[in-house]
């Protein structure tokens, strides 16, 4: 989940929605209207700009808004985040404060520095569920210390499509049984910290080749294959005690050929509620995402999701008070017009309130754990996989020439730093860093310069998801042909292509994953975490 990409124009489908409301003005407000607006306050979860709570959020919380969602730009450091959540609770002591903190490539608490914990693929590679649970507990300790009660994690998707542009290392792996056991461990570990888990993205975003932040993906599997491949981790999450599930903005013709999962009663009510027996909180992925907003508009997507059975509508952080007020009024309008049953809205509001009450009770039932960032680095070290044609190639004996192939971050990753450079230069002063622009096409002259610079030095090539990037594969093919003794470090999903004399797979681009790889190259550890 992430805010709508900056600079994206308003979708054409949203304007007729506003015109339709203008053509049919609401009747004079009544007591019932006020009650409907109060219900709407409990089923909408906005984000906001800035590192302090804006006046409109404070006012909404004091008036009954039940939850807010924090993003990376809201968070500068631990002290500031704790002050922010305290200010939110000063307006509404029962507010549910949520965040996406998966660890690994997806971090909000450590957007500035990169995560102190490896992500799911690294943990799945180690395949020690107790380690996974311990990492989740430590992340939960980080969240609880700054006043956050709901984490939109773990990612329970089975990454069955290696070309998936938005899941990848966020998944524990491609084996549903492995993903299921680690999803359950993550849920248990987070709950042990008193923070609520939310399994996502139901019914599974792993078999896609489209980012739902940008467009609507289609899952072509039949229902039997979905049940076999995608659903086991969600069943495991529920069995482990998960009380929240986030929906995916996917078109799944096996269930509903016309409506994306988030707005499909067949997926939300029949599959998740009735077939899987889930009676907890159903949360939408960000309703601003183009997979649904481009089709229905913001209001249309939100009302359809609520009608389908979603209880809490997540918004991004690019909307302000005006758009929130319009959406709040539109939810009440939908009841007045008969597009949304009042009973359904009341049910969603009650379930959201009950979930917040449960989360507070959960936190009150367990002591707050102390975060253990050393555990995160230890886990990243265990996740390294090193294959070497020349065992004597490591550790490096002299400072290297390091080439880092820049890649554009996804909307959900944001601008969190990644790479080997800081750790390797700290361990081996004199290392020369070259960073190629994101998706830079192969340039023979630049290749010649790199090879000349590395003539008497080790050459290290750091890539991220090289299998999905033709330009990066071109660079690797040429450089490795001329320097077969080079070392390749893959910080994304491991690729089947060439790796040089040594290949290091980190299974993630978190700060600790880069540090673990740098330590393997240098043959010594970097003090601190």
C-alpha positions as CSV (number, residue, x, y, z in Angstrom):
1,X,0.0,0.0,0.0
2,X,1.3,3.4,-0.9
3,X,0.1,6.9,-1.8
4,X,-0.9,7.7,-5.3
5,X,2.1,8.5,-7.5
6,X,2.9,12.2,-7.5
7,X,1.9,14.3,-10.4
8,X,-0.8,11.9,-11.6
9,X,-3.8,13.8,-12.9
10,X,-7.3,13.3,-11.6
11,X,-8.9,10.4,-13.3
12,X,-11.7,11.1,-15.7
13,X,-14.0,8.7,-14.0
14,X,-14.0,10.7,-10.8
15,X,-15.4,13.9,-12.3
16,X,-18.8,12.5,-13.4
17,X,-19.2,11.2,-9.9
18,X,-18.9,14.8,-8.5
19,X,-21.2,16.1,-11.2
20,X,-23.8,13.5,-10.4
21,X,-23.8,14.6,-6.7
22,X,-24.1,18.2,-7.8
23,X,-27.1,17.4,-10.0
24,X,-28.8,15.6,-7.1
25,X,-28.1,17.7,-4.0
26,X,-28.5,16.1,-0.6
27,X,-31.7,16.9,1.3
28,X,-31.4,19.2,4.4
29,X,-29.2,17.5,7.0
30,X,-31.1,15.5,9.6
31,X,-30.2,13.6,12.8
32,X,-29.9,10.5,10.7
33,X,-27.4,12.2,8.4
34,X,-25.2,13.0,11.4
35,X,-25.4,9.4,12.5
36,X,-24.3,8.2,9.0
37,X,-21.4,10.7,9.0
38,X,-20.3,9.3,12.4
39,X,-20.3,5.8,11.0
40,X,-18.3,7.0,8.0
41,X,-15.7,8.4,10.4
42,X,-15.1,4.9,11.7
43,X,-14.7,3.2,8.4
44,X,-12.2,5.6,6.7
45,X,-8.5,5.7,7.5
46,X,-6.8,8.7,6.1
47,X,-3.1,9.6,5.9
48,X,-1.8,13.1,6.0
49,X,1.2,15.3,5.1
50,X,4.0,16.2,7.5
51,X,5.7,15.1,10.6
52,X,3.2,16.8,12.9
53,X,-0.5,16.3,13.0
54,X,-2.3,18.9,10.8
55,X,-5.2,20.8,12.3
56,X,-7.7,19.0,10.1
57,X,-6.6,15.5,11.4
58,X,-6.8,16.8,15.0
59,X,-10.2,18.1,14.4
60,X,-11.5,15.0,12.8
61,X,-10.1,12.8,15.5
62,X,-11.7,14.9,18.2
63,X,-15.0,14.6,16.2
64,X,-14.9,10.8,16.0
65,X,-12.4,9.7,13.3
66,X,-11.3,6.3,14.4
67,X,-8.0,5.6,12.7
68,X,-5.1,7.1,10.8
69,X,-2.4,5.6,8.6
70,X,1.3,6.8,8.8
71,X,3.6,6.8,5.8
72,X,7.4,7.3,5.5
73,X,7.2,11.1,5.0
74,X,5.4,11.3,8.4
75,X,8.4,9.7,10.2
76,X,11.7,11.3,10.8
77,X,13.0,9.4,13.9
78,X,11.7,7.5,16.9
79,X,11.3,10.5,19.2
80,X,9.4,12.5,16.6
81,X,7.2,9.5,15.8
82,X,6.3,8.9,19.4
83,X,5.5,12.6,19.8
84,X,3.3,12.4,16.7
85,X,1.3,9.4,17.9
86,X,0.9,11.0,21.3
87,X,-0.5,14.1,19.7
88,X,-3.0,12.0,17.8
89,X,-4.1,10.1,20.9
90,X,-4.5,13.4,22.8
91,X,-7.4,14.1,20.4
92,X,-8.8,10.6,20.5
93,X,-7.4,8.2,23.1
94,X,-8.8,5.2,21.2
95,X,-7.5,6.0,17.8
96,X,-6.1,3.1,15.8
97,X,-2.7,4.1,14.3
98,X,-1.5,1.9,11.5
99,X,1.6,1.7,9.3
100,X,3.2,-0.6,6.6
101,X,6.3,-1.9,8.4
102,X,7.2,-5.2,6.7
103,X,10.9,-4.9,7.3
104,X,13.3,-5.4,4.5
105,X,12.6,-3.4,1.4
106,X,9.3,-2.0,2.8
107,X,10.0,0.2,5.8
108,X,8.4,3.3,7.1
109,X,10.1,3.6,10.5
110,X,13.5,3.5,8.7
111,X,12.8,5.2,5.4
112,X,15.8,7.5,5.9
113,X,18.4,4.8,6.8
114,X,17.0,1.5,5.4
115,X,15.7,-1.3,7.5
116,X,17.5,-2.9,10.4
117,X,15.7,-6.1,9.6
118,X,15.7,-8.3,6.5
119,X,12.5,-8.9,4.7
120,X,10.4,-11.9,4.0
121,X,12.4,-13.5,1.2
122,X,15.5,-13.5,3.4
123,X,13.6,-15.1,6.3
124,X,12.0,-17.7,4.0
125,X,15.4,-18.5,2.7
126,X,16.8,-19.2,6.2
127,X,13.5,-21.1,6.8
128,X,13.6,-20.9,10.6
129,X,10.1,-20.0,11.8
130,X,11.4,-19.2,15.2
131,X,13.7,-16.7,13.7
132,X,10.9,-15.2,11.7
133,X,8.7,-14.9,14.8
134,X,11.6,-13.3,16.7
135,X,12.2,-10.7,14.0
136,X,8.5,-9.9,13.9
137,X,8.5,-9.5,17.7
138,X,11.4,-7.1,17.5
139,X,9.7,-5.1,14.7
140,X,6.6,-5.1,16.9
141,X,8.7,-3.7,19.8
142,X,9.9,-0.9,17.5
143,X,6.3,-0.1,16.6
144,X,4.9,-0.3,20.1
145,X,7.6,2.0,21.4
146,X,6.5,4.8,19.1
147,X,2.7,4.2,19.7
148,X,1.7,2.3,16.6
149,X,-0.9,-0.5,17.1
150,X,-1.6,-2.0,13.7
151,X,1.0,-3.2,11.2
152,X,0.0,-4.0,7.7
153,X,2.2,-7.1,7.6
154,X,3.0,-9.8,7.0
155,X,2.9,-10.1,3.3
156,X,1.3,-13.5,2.8
157,X,1.6,-13.5,-1.0
158,X,3.2,-16.5,-2.7
159,X,5.5,-15.0,-5.3
160,X,4.8,-17.6,-8.0
161,X,5.5,-15.2,-10.8
162,X,9.2,-14.3,-10.9
163,X,8.4,-11.3,-13.0
164,X,6.2,-9.8,-10.3
165,X,7.1,-6.1,-10.1
166,X,5.6,-5.3,-6.7
167,X,5.8,-8.4,-4.5
168,X,9.2,-10.1,-5.1
169,X,11.3,-10.1,-2.0
170,X,8.3,-9.0,0.1
171,X,7.1,-12.7,-0.2
172,X,8.6,-15.5,1.9
173,X,9.0,-17.5,-1.3
174,X,7.3,-19.4,-4.1
175,X,6.3,-22.5,-2.1
176,X,2.9,-22.1,-0.5
177,X,3.7,-24.4,2.4
178,X,6.8,-22.5,3.3
179,X,5.0,-19.1,2.9
180,X,2.2,-20.4,5.1
181,X,4.4,-21.5,8.0
182,X,6.4,-18.2,8.0
183,X,3.2,-16.1,7.7
184,X,1.9,-17.8,10.8
185,X,5.2,-17.3,12.6
186,X,5.2,-13.6,11.7
187,X,1.6,-13.2,13.0
188,X,2.4,-14.9,16.3
189,X,5.6,-12.9,16.7
190,X,4.0,-9.6,16.1
191,X,1.1,-10.4,18.5
192,X,3.7,-11.3,21.1
193,X,4.7,-7.7,21.0
194,X,1.2,-6.5,21.5
195,X,0.9,-5.1,17.9
196,X,-1.9,-6.3,15.6
197,X,-0.9,-8.1,12.4
198,X,-2.7,-7.8,9.1
199,X,-2.2,-10.5,6.4
200,X,-2.1,-9.2,2.9
201,X,-3.0,-9.0,-0.1
202,X,-6.0,-11.3,-0.2
203,X,-6.6,-13.6,-2.1
204,X,-3.0,-13.3,-3.3
205,X,-0.9,-10.9,-5.3
206,X,1.9,-13.2,-6.1
207,X,0.9,-14.4,-9.6
208,X,0.8,-11.0,-11.2
209,X,3.0,-9.1,-13.6
210,X,1.4,-5.7,-13.0
211,X,1.7,-3.3,-10.1
212,X,-1.8,-2.5,-8.8
213,X,-0.6,0.9,-7.7
214,X,-0.5,1.8,-11.4
215,X,-3.0,-0.5,-13.2
216,X,-5.4,-3.4,-12.6
217,X,-3.6,-6.8,-12.6
218,X,-5.4,-10.0,-13.7
219,X,-4.9,-13.4,-12.1
220,X,-5.6,-16.0,-14.7
221,X,-5.5,-19.1,-12.4
222,X,-8.6,-21.2,-11.9
223,X,-10.2,-21.5,-8.5
224,X,-8.7,-24.9,-7.7
225,X,-5.2,-23.6,-8.4
226,X,-5.8,-20.4,-6.3
227,X,-6.9,-22.6,-3.4
228,X,-3.8,-24.7,-3.8
229,X,-1.2,-22.0,-4.3
230,X,-2.5,-18.6,-3.0
231,X,-4.8,-19.3,-0.1
232,X,-2.8,-21.6,2.3
233,X,-0.8,-18.6,3.8
234,X,-4.0,-16.8,4.5
235,X,-5.6,-19.9,6.1
236,X,-2.4,-20.2,8.2
237,X,-2.6,-16.5,9.2
238,X,-6.1,-16.9,10.4
239,X,-5.2,-20.1,12.3
240,X,-2.4,-18.2,14.0
241,X,-4.8,-15.6,15.3
242,X,-4.7,-12.8,12.7
243,X,-7.7,-10.6,13.2
244,X,-7.2,-8.4,10.1
245,X,-6.8,-9.1,6.4
246,X,-6.0,-6.6,3.6
247,X,-7.6,-7.1,0.2
248,X,-5.8,-6.9,-3.1
249,X,-6.9,-4.8,-6.1
250,X,-6.9,-7.7,-8.6
251,X,-9.3,-9.0,-11.2
252,X,-9.7,-12.7,-10.7
253,X,-12.1,-14.1,-13.4
254,X,-12.2,-17.4,-11.6
255,X,-14.2,-15.6,-8.9
256,X,-15.6,-12.5,-10.5
257,X,-15.0,-11.5,-14.2
258,X,-16.2,-8.0,-13.8
259,X,-15.1,-6.6,-10.4
260,X,-11.7,-6.4,-8.7
261,X,-11.4,-8.4,-5.5
262,X,-11.6,-5.3,-3.2
263,X,-15.1,-4.5,-4.6
264,X,-16.3,-8.1,-5.2
265,X,-18.9,-9.6,-2.8
266,X,-17.9,-13.0,-4.3
267,X,-14.3,-12.5,-3.0
268,X,-14.9,-10.5,0.2
269,X,-18.1,-11.9,1.6
270,X,-18.4,-15.4,0.1
271,X,-14.7,-16.5,-0.1
272,X,-13.1,-14.7,2.9
273,X,-16.1,-14.5,5.2
274,X,-18.1,-17.6,4.4
275,X,-15.6,-20.1,2.9
276,X,-12.6,-19.2,5.1
277,X,-14.8,-18.4,8.1
278,X,-13.1,-15.1,8.8
279,X,-15.0,-12.8,11.2
280,X,-12.3,-10.1,11.8
281,X,-11.5,-6.8,10.2
282,X,-11.3,-6.6,6.4
283,X,-9.1,-3.7,5.2
284,X,-8.8,-2.4,1.7
285,X,-5.5,-1.7,0.1
286,X,-5.1,2.0,-0.5
287,X,-8.3,3.0,-2.3
288,X,-6.3,5.7,-4.2
289,X,-4.4,3.1,-6.1
290,X,-5.1,3.2,-9.9
291,X,-6.3,-0.4,-10.1
292,X,-9.6,0.7,-8.6
293,X,-9.6,4.5,-8.7
294,X,-9.1,4.7,-12.4
295,X,-12.1,2.5,-12.9
296,X,-14.5,3.8,-10.3
297,X,-13.2,7.1,-9.0
298,X,-12.3,7.5,-5.3
299,X,-15.9,7.7,-4.1
300,X,-17.1,4.8,-6.3
301,X,-14.3,2.5,-5.2
302,X,-14.8,3.2,-1.5
303,X,-18.6,2.7,-1.6
304,X,-18.3,-0.4,-3.7
305,X,-15.7,-1.9,-1.3
306,X,-17.8,-1.2,1.7
307,X,-20.8,-2.7,0.0
308,X,-18.8,-5.8,-0.9
309,X,-17.9,-6.4,2.7
310,X,-14.7,-4.3,3.4
311,X,-14.8,-2.7,6.9
312,X,-12.0,-0.2,6.7
313,X,-11.0,1.9,3.7
314,X,-7.4,3.0,3.6
315,X,-6.5,6.2,1.9
316,X,-3.1,7.6,0.9
317,X,-1.4,10.6,2.3
318,X,-2.0,12.9,-0.7
319,X,-5.6,13.8,0.2
320,X,-6.4,16.6,2.6
321,X,-9.4,17.7,4.5
322,X,-11.5,18.7,1.5
323,X,-11.2,15.3,-0.2
324,X,-11.7,13.5,3.0
325,X,-14.9,15.5,3.7
326,X,-16.2,14.8,0.2
327,X,-15.6,11.1,0.7
328,X,-17.1,11.0,4.2
329,X,-20.2,12.8,2.9
330,X,-20.4,10.5,-0.2
331,X,-20.4,7.4,2.1
332,X,-23.4,8.8,3.9
333,X,-25.0,9.9,0.6
334,X,-24.7,6.3,-0.7
335,X,-26.8,5.1,2.2
336,X,-29.4,7.8,1.6
337,X,-29.6,6.8,-2.1
338,X,-29.8,3.1,-1.3
339,X,-26.4,2.3,-2.9
340,X,-25.0,1.1,0.5
341,X,-27.1,-0.6,3.1
342,X,-27.1,1.3,6.5
343,X,-26.8,-2.1,8.2
344,X,-23.6,-2.9,6.2
345,X,-22.1,0.5,7.1
346,X,-23.0,0.0,10.8
347,X,-21.5,-3.5,10.7
348,X,-18.2,-2.2,9.2
349,X,-18.0,0.6,11.8
350,X,-18.7,-1.8,14.7
351,X,-16.1,-4.3,13.4
352,X,-13.5,-1.6,13.1
353,X,-14.2,-0.3,16.7
354,X,-14.2,-3.9,18.0
355,X,-10.8,-4.5,16.4
356,X,-9.3,-1.3,17.9
357,X,-10.6,-2.5,21.3
358,X,-9.1,-5.9,20.8
359,X,-5.7,-4.4,19.8
360,X,-5.6,-2.3,23.0
361,X,-6.4,-5.4,25.1
362,X,-3.7,-7.4,23.2
363,X,-1.2,-4.7,24.1
364,X,-2.3,-4.7,27.7
365,X,-1.9,-8.4,27.9
366,X,1.8,-8.7,27.0
367,X,4.9,-6.7,28.1
368,X,6.5,-4.4,25.5
369,X,9.5,-6.2,24.1
370,X,12.8,-4.4,23.6
371,X,13.8,-4.2,19.9
372,X,16.8,-6.3,19.0
373,X,18.4,-4.9,15.9
374,X,21.4,-7.2,16.3
375,X,18.9,-10.0,15.6
376,X,18.1,-8.3,12.3
377,X,21.7,-8.3,11.2
378,X,22.2,-11.8,12.3
379,X,19.2,-12.9,10.3
380,X,20.5,-11.1,7.2
381,X,23.9,-12.8,7.6
382,X,22.1,-16.2,7.8
383,X,20.2,-15.4,4.6
384,X,23.3,-14.9,2.4
385,X,23.9,-17.6,-0.2
386,X,27.4,-17.6,-1.7
387,X,28.4,-19.7,-4.7
388,X,32.1,-19.5,-5.8
389,X,33.9,-21.0,-8.8
390,X,37.0,-19.7,-7.1
391,X,36.9,-20.3,-3.3
392,X,40.0,-18.1,-2.9
393,X,38.2,-15.1,-4.4
394,X,36.8,-14.1,-0.9
395,X,37.6,-12.2,1.1
396,X,38.9,-9.5,-1.1
397,X,42.5,-8.7,-0.6
398,X,42.4,-5.1,-1.9
399,X,39.7,-2.4,-2.2
400,X,37.3,-3.0,-5.1
401,X,35.7,-1.1,-7.9
402,X,32.0,-1.4,-7.0
403,X,29.4,-0.8,-9.7
404,X,25.8,-0.4,-8.4
405,X,23.1,-0.6,-11.0
406,X,20.4,1.8,-10.1
407,X,16.8,0.8,-10.4
408,X,13.7,2.9,-10.0
409,X,12.0,2.2,-6.6
410,X,8.4,1.1,-6.7
411,X,5.6,3.3,-5.3
412,X,5.4,1.2,-2.2
413,X,9.2,1.1,-1.6
414,X,9.5,4.8,-1.7
415,X,13.0,6.3,-1.4
416,X,14.6,4.1,1.2
417,X,18.3,3.7,0.5
418,X,19.7,0.4,-0.6
419,X,23.0,-1.0,-1.9
420,X,26.5,-2.1,-0.8
421,X,28.3,1.2,-1.0
422,X,28.2,2.7,2.5
423,X,29.1,-0.6,4.3
424,X,31.8,-1.7,1.8
425,X,33.5,1.6,1.8
426,X,33.5,1.7,5.6
427,X,35.0,-1.8,5.7
428,X,37.4,-1.3,2.8
429,X,38.5,2.3,2.5
430,X,39.7,3.1,-1.0
431,X,36.8,1.2,-2.6
432,X,35.7,3.1,-5.8
433,X,31.9,3.4,-6.3
434,X,30.2,3.9,-9.6
435,X,26.4,4.2,-9.7
436,X,24.7,3.8,-13.0
437,X,21.5,5.7,-13.5
438,X,18.3,3.7,-13.2
439,X,17.8,1.4,-16.2
440,X,20.7,3.0,-18.0
441,X,21.1,1.3,-21.4
442,X,24.4,-0.5,-22.1
443,X,27.1,2.0,-23.0
444,X,30.3,0.5,-24.5
445,X,32.4,3.6,-23.6
446,X,31.2,3.6,-20.0
447,X,32.0,-0.2,-19.8
448,X,35.5,0.5,-21.1
449,X,36.0,3.1,-18.4
450,X,34.8,0.8,-15.7
451,X,37.0,-2.0,-16.8
452,X,40.0,0.2,-17.1
453,X,39.4,1.5,-13.6
454,X,39.2,-2.0,-12.3
455,X,42.2,-3.3,-14.3
456,X,44.2,-4.0,-11.1
457,X,41.3,-4.3,-8.6
458,X,38.5,-6.7,-7.8
459,X,35.3,-5.8,-9.7
460,X,32.0,-6.1,-7.8
461,X,28.7,-5.7,-9.6
462,X,25.6,-5.0,-7.4
463,X,22.2,-5.5,-9.0
464,X,18.6,-5.7,-7.9
465,X,16.2,-8.0,-9.6
466,X,18.4,-8.3,-12.7
467,X,16.2,-11.0,-14.2
468,X,13.5,-8.3,-14.7
469,X,15.7,-5.6,-16.2
470,X,17.0,-6.2,-19.8
471,X,19.4,-3.3,-19.6
472,X,21.1,-4.7,-16.5
473,X,21.4,-8.1,-18.1
474,X,23.1,-6.5,-21.1
475,X,25.7,-4.8,-18.7
476,X,26.3,-8.1,-16.9
477,X,26.7,-10.1,-20.0
478,X,29.4,-7.8,-21.4
479,X,31.3,-7.0,-18.1
480,X,31.4,-10.7,-17.0
481,X,32.6,-11.8,-20.5
482,X,35.5,-9.5,-20.1
483,X,36.0,-10.0,-16.4
484,X,34.9,-13.5,-15.5
485,X,36.6,-13.1,-12.2
486,X,34.1,-10.4,-11.2
487,X,31.8,-10.8,-8.2
488,X,28.0,-10.3,-8.6
489,X,25.8,-9.4,-5.6
490,X,22.1,-9.7,-6.2
491,X,20.0,-7.7,-3.7
492,X,16.6,-8.8,-5.1
493,X,15.1,-12.0,-6.2
494,X,17.9,-14.3,-7.3
495,X,18.2,-14.6,-11.0
496,X,19.4,-17.6,-13.1
497,X,21.9,-15.6,-15.1
498,X,25.7,-15.5,-14.8
499,X,27.3,-14.6,-11.6
500,X,31.0,-14.4,-12.3
501,X,33.6,-16.1,-10.1
502,X,31.5,-15.4,-7.0
503,X,27.8,-14.9,-6.7
504,X,26.2,-13.5,-3.5
505,X,22.5,-13.6,-3.1
506,X,21.2,-11.4,-0.2
507,X,17.4,-12.0,-0.8
508,X,16.7,-8.4,-0.1
509,X,17.9,-4.8,-0.3
510,X,17.5,-3.8,3.3
511,X,20.4,-1.9,4.9
512,X,21.3,-5.0,6.9
513,X,21.3,-7.2,3.8
514,X,23.8,-4.9,2.1
515,X,25.9,-4.9,5.2
516,X,25.9,-8.7,5.4
517,X,27.1,-8.9,1.8
518,X,29.8,-6.2,2.4
519,X,31.1,-8.2,5.4
520,X,31.3,-11.3,3.3
521,X,33.3,-9.4,0.7
522,X,35.6,-7.9,3.2
523,X,36.0,-10.9,5.5
524,X,35.2,-8.9,8.6
525,X,32.2,-7.4,10.4
526,X,31.2,-3.8,10.6
527,X,30.9,-2.7,14.3
528,X,27.4,-1.7,15.4
529,X,24.0,-2.4,13.7
